[in-house]
Amino acid sequence: MLNNRLNPFELRSVVLFGSTSEIGLAILQELNLNHETEIIIVGRRSPELNLQANLPGNIITVLIDFESENDLVILENFLSNLN
């Protein structure tokens, strides 16, 4: 099982860029996530509801315009305050 080799510990926070990607979902499913994991999903549009429904943990969505300098500063500040 992939998560035992790459991630033998429990993750406290995970950030996924590209919230509607099937690749991103597959990566999240391979990680050792639990109901206490903080999952931050960052994207240009609202993530698909089925992506959120199939994941354990506290899910935070961040909508961002990657071409907006102001949005990037806000994202940088948000991410720098993660535990």
Order of alpha helices (4+ residues) and beta strands (2+ residues): alpha-beta-alpha-beta-alpha-beta-alpha
